[in-house]
Amino acid sequence: MKHTSTHETVFRLTALAVLAALVVVLQTLATGIRIGPIPITLTLVPIVVGAILFGPGAGALLGAIFGVVTLIPGITGADQFTAGLWNLRPFWTAVLCIGKGTLAGLCSGLVYRALCRHETLGCILASITAPIANTGTFAIGMLTIFRDVLQDLAGGSNAIYFLFIVVIGLNFLVEMAINAALSTVIARIVQIVRKNLMK
């Protein structure tokens, strides 16, 4: 019994380390893929896998790692949009970057936990929840803390229209489509990993 528990702990730590590495690599590579001012987030897939396999806490941890990796190009100036936010309000930029990733992983894990008896449906809804939480948190931050920045970017047009159509619009749809398309793959990965853990 003790051997099984040790095996599961080692597997969990190893899997989380691999997923964290994937988060860093995918986010680093994806910063160049842009539609508008914000890079497309391909990183949500390993976050969702971790949240489903190991629970909301693991999803939140992977999401926080994603947030830190998103923040670094803003601090260094490599990502002009995030750098602009950082230069104005560094504390709130850090909260927004890390918070949106953390919530994406946490919410995804909570949705799956609520629907775990229906594994495929749970995987699909958890996959869709991640981009909604990530983009929704970003939108709330832009509409509240960074409202003045948003209005400047909008250049006299309606700030809410500018945010949802110009800044978020297509990016969100691409992220949602990627996660929805890969949700069946995620479900299959979860099934294979769980089966191997049972051996």
Residue frames relative to the residue before (quaternion, step in Angstrom):
aa qw qx qy qz dx dy dz
M 1.0000 0.0000 0.0000 0.0000 0.00 0.00 0.00
K 0.6597 0.5071 -0.3017 0.4655 3.56 0.97 -0.90
H 0.6206 0.5532 -0.3291 0.4478 3.57 1.08 -0.84
T 0.6473 0.5201 -0.3106 0.4626 3.60 0.96 -0.88
S 0.6555 0.5142 -0.3078 0.4595 3.58 0.94 -0.89
T 0.6474 0.5067 -0.3078 0.4789 3.60 1.01 -0.85
H 0.6338 0.5335 -0.3185 0.4606 3.58 0.99 -0.88
E 0.6718 0.4972 -0.2952 0.4629 3.59 0.90 -0.91
T 0.6428 0.5198 -0.3197 0.4630 3.60 1.02 -0.81
V 0.6557 0.4996 -0.3044 0.4773 3.58 0.94 -0.91
F 0.6481 0.5158 -0.3162 0.4626 3.58 0.95 -0.90
R 0.6571 0.5220 -0.3105 0.4465 3.57 0.90 -0.93
L 0.6806 0.4857 -0.2885 0.4666 3.59 0.86 -0.97
T 0.6536 0.5095 -0.3100 0.4659 3.58 0.98 -0.85
A 0.6679 0.5001 -0.2967 0.4645 3.57 0.90 -0.95
L 0.6566 0.4995 -0.3158 0.4687 3.61 0.95 -0.82
A 0.6310 0.5233 -0.3347 0.4647 3.60 1.05 -0.74
V 0.6493 0.5038 -0.3099 0.4781 3.60 1.00 -0.83
L 0.6630 0.4972 -0.3030 0.4705 3.59 0.93 -0.88
A 0.6350 0.5206 -0.3268 0.4679 3.61 1.01 -0.79
A 0.6386 0.5130 -0.3206 0.4756 3.59 1.02 -0.81
L 0.6324 0.5252 -0.3225 0.4694 3.59 1.03 -0.78
V 0.6172 0.5442 -0.3359 0.4584 3.56 1.01 -0.82
V 0.6814 0.4872 -0.2909 0.4622 3.58 0.85 -0.98
V 0.6848 0.4891 -0.2914 0.4549 3.60 0.84 -0.98
L 0.6856 0.4860 -0.2963 0.4538 3.59 0.81 -0.98
Q 0.6821 0.4787 -0.3032 0.4622 3.59 0.89 -0.84
T 0.6344 0.5256 -0.3296 0.4612 3.58 1.04 -0.73
L 0.6958 0.4613 -0.2702 0.4795 3.59 0.94 -0.89
A 0.6993 0.5110 -0.2733 0.4186 3.58 0.99 -0.83
T 0.4971 0.6750 -0.4415 0.3199 3.62 1.16 -0.26
G 0.6561 0.5096 -0.3151 0.4589 3.59 1.18 -0.41
I 0.6273 0.5155 -0.3430 0.4723 3.61 1.24 -0.27
R 0.1088 0.8197 -0.5442 0.1416 3.55 -0.29 1.30
I 0.0256 -0.6961 0.7143 0.0679 3.46 -1.32 0.59
G 0.7769 0.0717 -0.0916 0.6188 3.57 -0.03 1.27
P 0.7737 -0.4014 0.2396 0.4276 3.60 -1.23 -0.30
I 0.7111 0.4451 -0.2465 0.4852 3.62 1.18 -0.45
P 0.4447 -0.6826 0.4985 0.2964 3.65 -0.89 0.85
I 0.4988 -0.6228 0.5078 0.3247 3.57 -1.19 0.60
T 0.3194 -0.7612 0.5401 0.1640 3.56 -0.95 0.89
L 0.0996 -0.7929 0.6010 0.0170 3.56 -0.44 1.28
T 0.5372 0.6969 -0.3443 0.3274 3.53 1.34 -0.34
L 0.5313 0.6705 -0.4044 0.3234 3.59 1.17 -0.35
V 0.5663 0.6271 -0.3870 0.3692 3.61 1.12 -0.57
P 0.7113 0.4099 -0.2998 0.4860 3.69 0.70 -0.85
I 0.5839 0.5615 -0.3740 0.4516 3.59 1.16 -0.53
V 0.6636 0.4937 -0.2983 0.4763 3.58 0.95 -0.89
V 0.6278 0.5299 -0.3400 0.4577 3.61 0.95 -0.83
G 0.6750 0.4903 -0.2937 0.4667 3.60 0.90 -0.90
A 0.6497 0.5209 -0.3143 0.4558 3.57 1.01 -0.83
I 0.6711 0.4876 -0.2962 0.4735 3.58 1.00 -0.81
L 0.7203 0.4630 -0.2613 0.4456 3.58 0.82 -0.98
F 0.8454 0.2155 -0.0524 0.4860 3.56 0.83 -1.00
G 0.6540 -0.5661 0.2947 0.4062 3.58 1.27 0.21
P 0.7312 -0.4570 0.2984 0.4092 3.54 -1.33 0.26
G 0.6220 0.5549 -0.3467 0.4302 3.60 1.03 -0.71
A 0.6571 0.4906 -0.2998 0.4876 3.56 1.00 -0.86
G 0.6314 0.5273 -0.3273 0.4650 3.57 1.02 -0.79
A 0.6507 0.5129 -0.3083 0.4674 3.57 0.99 -0.86
L 0.6388 0.5252 -0.3215 0.4613 3.61 1.00 -0.83
L 0.6742 0.4773 -0.2911 0.4826 3.59 0.88 -0.94
G 0.6378 0.5253 -0.3175 0.4652 3.57 1.06 -0.75
A 0.6362 0.5183 -0.3256 0.4698 3.59 1.04 -0.76
I 0.6173 0.5284 -0.3386 0.4744 3.60 1.05 -0.76
F 0.6213 0.5334 -0.3180 0.4778 3.57 1.03 -0.86
G 0.6606 0.5208 -0.3049 0.4466 3.58 0.94 -0.89
V 0.6494 0.5079 -0.3122 0.4720 3.57 0.98 -0.84
V 0.6612 0.4976 -0.3049 0.4715 3.58 0.96 -0.89
T 0.6258 0.5195 -0.3285 0.4801 3.61 1.12 -0.62
L 0.6733 0.5234 -0.2861 0.4369 3.57 1.01 -0.83
I 0.6052 0.6132 -0.3585 0.3594 3.61 0.95 -0.86
P 0.6803 0.4610 -0.3285 0.4656 3.70 0.80 -0.79
G 0.6046 0.5422 -0.3590 0.4601 3.60 1.16 -0.46
I 0.6571 0.5009 -0.3044 0.4740 3.57 1.01 -0.83
T 0.7255 0.4341 -0.2421 0.4761 3.59 0.96 -0.87
G 0.5172 -0.6556 0.4096 0.3674 3.58 1.24 -0.33
A 0.4513 0.7041 -0.4424 0.3238 3.60 1.28 0.00
D 0.7319 0.2710 -0.1820 0.5981 3.61 1.13 -0.62
Q 0.3578 -0.7913 0.4552 0.1967 3.57 -0.26 1.28
F 0.6369 0.5388 -0.3417 0.4328 3.58 0.96 -0.81
T 0.7058 0.4421 -0.2604 0.4885 3.58 0.79 -1.05
A 0.6092 0.5523 -0.3481 0.4501 3.59 1.07 -0.71
G 0.6292 0.5352 -0.3297 0.4571 3.59 1.03 -0.76
L 0.6575 0.4890 -0.3005 0.4882 3.57 1.02 -0.84
W 0.6447 0.5403 -0.3089 0.4439 3.57 0.98 -0.92
N 0.6656 0.5123 -0.3044 0.4492 3.57 0.93 -0.89
L 0.6862 0.4692 -0.2825 0.4787 3.60 1.10 -0.66
R 0.8075 -0.0399 0.0986 0.5803 3.57 0.78 -1.07
P 0.1846 -0.8405 0.4977 0.1086 3.60 0.24 1.23
F 0.6495 0.5226 -0.3332 0.4404 3.60 0.88 -0.89
W 0.7232 0.4412 -0.2587 0.4642 3.59 0.77 -1.01
T 0.5856 0.5499 -0.3734 0.4640 3.59 1.15 -0.50
A 0.6480 0.5033 -0.3109 0.4798 3.58 0.99 -0.86
V 0.6439 0.5188 -0.3192 0.4629 3.60 0.95 -0.88
L 0.6801 0.4945 -0.2917 0.4559 3.58 0.91 -0.92
C 0.6787 0.4924 -0.3009 0.4543 3.61 0.83 -0.94
I 0.7263 0.4156 -0.2446 0.4897 3.58 0.78 -1.01
G 0.6473 0.5447 -0.3180 0.4279 3.59 1.00 -0.80
K 0.6778 0.4932 -0.3150 0.4451 3.61 0.86 -0.86
G 0.6546 0.4980 -0.3131 0.4748 3.58 1.04 -0.72
T 0.6483 0.5245 -0.3105 0.4563 3.55 0.97 -0.92
L 0.6774 0.4878 -0.2907 0.4677 3.59 0.92 -0.89
A 0.5995 0.5593 -0.3628 0.4430 3.60 1.06 -0.69
G 0.7014 0.4578 -0.2652 0.4776 3.59 0.90 -0.93
L 0.6516 0.5245 -0.3058 0.4547 3.57 0.98 -0.90
C 0.6994 0.4728 -0.2779 0.4583 3.60 0.78 -1.02
S 0.6188 0.5444 -0.3354 0.4563 3.55 1.05 -0.79
G 0.6756 0.4934 -0.2834 0.4688 3.58 0.96 -0.89
L 0.6499 0.5140 -0.3129 0.4642 3.57 1.02 -0.78
V 0.6357 0.5154 -0.3306 0.4700 3.60 1.01 -0.79
Y 0.6680 0.4874 -0.3161 0.4651 3.59 0.89 -0.87
R 0.6348 0.5365 -0.3378 0.4417 3.60 0.93 -0.86
A 0.6630 0.5101 -0.3039 0.4560 3.59 1.00 -0.83
L 0.7836 0.3067 -0.1463 0.5202 3.59 1.12 -0.67
C 0.2979 0.8177 -0.4665 0.1580 3.60 1.23 0.25
R 0.5864 0.5664 -0.3850 0.4327 3.63 1.14 -0.37
H 0.7100 0.3094 -0.2037 0.5989 3.57 1.27 -0.43
E 0.2166 -0.8647 0.4332 0.1330 3.55 0.53 1.28
T 0.6981 0.4643 -0.2974 0.4568 3.62 0.73 -0.96
L 0.6583 0.4922 -0.3083 0.4789 3.59 0.90 -0.90
G 0.6367 0.5343 -0.3198 0.4548 3.57 0.99 -0.83
C 0.6558 0.5035 -0.3058 0.4720 3.60 0.98 -0.85
I 0.6501 0.5162 -0.3184 0.4578 3.59 0.94 -0.87
L 0.7182 0.4459 -0.2643 0.4642 3.60 0.77 -1.00
A 0.6146 0.5258 -0.3490 0.4733 3.60 1.09 -0.63
S 0.6428 0.5304 -0.3107 0.4571 3.58 1.05 -0.81
I 0.6885 0.4636 -0.2728 0.4864 3.56 1.02 -0.78
T 0.6097 0.5816 -0.3427 0.4153 3.58 1.10 -0.69
A 0.6175 0.5903 -0.3509 0.3835 3.60 0.96 -0.83
P 0.7236 0.4037 -0.2899 0.4789 3.66 0.69 -0.86
I 0.5959 0.5520 -0.3738 0.4478 3.59 1.11 -0.57
A 0.6796 0.4760 -0.2920 0.4758 3.61 0.88 -0.93
N 0.6515 0.5268 -0.3111 0.4487 3.59 0.95 -0.90
T 0.7332 0.4139 -0.2324 0.4870 3.58 0.74 -1.08
G 0.6280 0.5490 -0.3350 0.4382 3.59 1.03 -0.76
T 0.6554 0.4983 -0.3075 0.4771 3.58 0.98 -0.85
F 0.6258 0.5284 -0.3279 0.4707 3.57 1.03 -0.81
A 0.6597 0.5141 -0.3060 0.4548 3.59 0.92 -0.93
I 0.6467 0.5106 -0.3212 0.4669 3.60 0.94 -0.86
G 0.6515 0.5175 -0.3106 0.4597 3.59 0.97 -0.85
M 0.6790 0.4829 -0.2924 0.4693 3.58 0.94 -0.86
L 0.6969 0.4751 -0.2759 0.4611 3.60 1.04 -0.73
T 0.7335 0.3681 -0.2254 0.5251 3.59 1.22 -0.33
I 0.7970 0.3236 -0.1727 0.4798 3.59 0.20 -1.28
F 0.7999 0.2579 -0.1092 0.5308 3.58 0.94 -0.92
R 0.1881 0.8196 -0.5196 0.1513 3.59 1.12 0.64
D 0.6510 0.5178 -0.3209 0.4528 3.61 0.96 -0.82
V 0.6286 0.5215 -0.3237 0.4776 3.59 1.06 -0.77
L 0.6477 0.5277 -0.3059 0.4566 3.54 0.96 -0.93
Q 0.6653 0.5000 -0.3040 0.4636 3.59 0.93 -0.86
D 0.6305 0.5170 -0.3299 0.4758 3.59 1.06 -0.73
L 0.6580 0.5091 -0.3031 0.4648 3.58 0.96 -0.89
A 0.6534 0.5291 -0.3076 0.4456 3.55 1.04 -0.81
G 0.2507 -0.8309 0.4708 0.1587 3.58 1.23 -0.38
G 0.7820 -0.3244 0.1663 0.5055 3.57 0.91 0.89
S 0.6033 0.5208 -0.3833 0.4668 3.60 1.19 -0.25
N 0.6993 -0.4494 0.3385 0.4409 3.57 -1.28 0.17
A 0.4389 -0.7351 0.4547 0.2456 3.60 -0.60 1.17
I 0.6581 0.5049 -0.3209 0.4572 3.61 0.95 -0.80
Y 0.6263 0.5171 -0.3237 0.4853 3.58 1.00 -0.84
F 0.6537 0.5229 -0.3093 0.4512 3.59 0.88 -0.97
L 0.6651 0.5128 -0.3072 0.4475 3.60 0.89 -0.94
F 0.7819 0.3866 -0.2031 0.4449 3.57 0.64 -1.11
I 0.7284 0.4026 -0.2510 0.4944 3.60 1.07 -0.57
V 0.7665 0.3705 -0.2060 0.4825 3.61 0.74 -1.02
V 0.7651 0.3891 -0.2152 0.4657 3.60 0.69 -1.08
I 0.8051 0.3053 -0.1413 0.4885 3.60 0.68 -1.08
G 0.4975 0.7555 -0.3798 0.1937 3.55 0.83 -1.12
L 0.8171 0.2634 -0.1378 0.4940 3.56 0.08 -1.31
N 0.5962 0.5686 -0.3630 0.4353 3.60 1.03 -0.72
F 0.6692 0.5013 -0.2972 0.4610 3.56 0.87 -0.99
L 0.6630 0.5090 -0.3108 0.4525 3.59 0.90 -0.88
V 0.6430 0.5061 -0.3216 0.4764 3.60 1.01 -0.80
E 0.6590 0.5042 -0.3104 0.4639 3.61 0.90 -0.91
M 0.6535 0.5126 -0.3062 0.4652 3.57 0.96 -0.89
A 0.6628 0.5109 -0.3011 0.4573 3.58 0.95 -0.90
I 0.6413 0.5196 -0.3234 0.4627 3.59 0.98 -0.86
N 0.6940 0.4717 -0.2809 0.4658 3.57 0.84 -0.95
A 0.6496 0.5047 -0.3220 0.4686 3.60 0.97 -0.79
A 0.6645 0.5083 -0.3052 0.4549 3.58 0.95 -0.89
L 0.7373 0.4136 -0.2283 0.4830 3.57 1.01 -0.80
S 0.4410 0.7189 -0.4553 0.2852 3.60 1.22 -0.11
T 0.6426 0.4960 -0.3401 0.4748 3.62 1.02 -0.65
V 0.6152 0.5201 -0.3427 0.4832 3.60 1.09 -0.68
I 0.6296 0.5306 -0.3226 0.4669 3.57 1.00 -0.86
A 0.6435 0.5209 -0.3168 0.4628 3.58 0.95 -0.89
R 0.6628 0.5005 -0.3081 0.4640 3.58 0.97 -0.84
I 0.6232 0.5307 -0.3358 0.4661 3.61 1.00 -0.81
V 0.6465 0.5236 -0.3102 0.4601 3.57 0.96 -0.91
Q 0.6592 0.5136 -0.3081 0.4546 3.60 0.92 -0.90
I 0.6680 0.5012 -0.2983 0.4622 3.59 0.93 -0.92
V 0.6695 0.4948 -0.3055 0.4622 3.58 0.88 -0.93
R 0.6644 0.5025 -0.3117 0.4571 3.60 0.89 -0.87
K 0.6349 0.5283 -0.3273 0.4590 3.57 1.02 -0.80
N 0.6734 0.4886 -0.2920 0.4717 3.59 0.97 -0.85
L 0.6284 0.5316 -0.3376 0.4566 3.60 1.10 -0.61
M 0.6397 0.5485 -0.3223 0.4312 3.57 1.12 -0.68
K 0.5790 0.6157 -0.3779 0.3780 3.61 1.16 -0.55
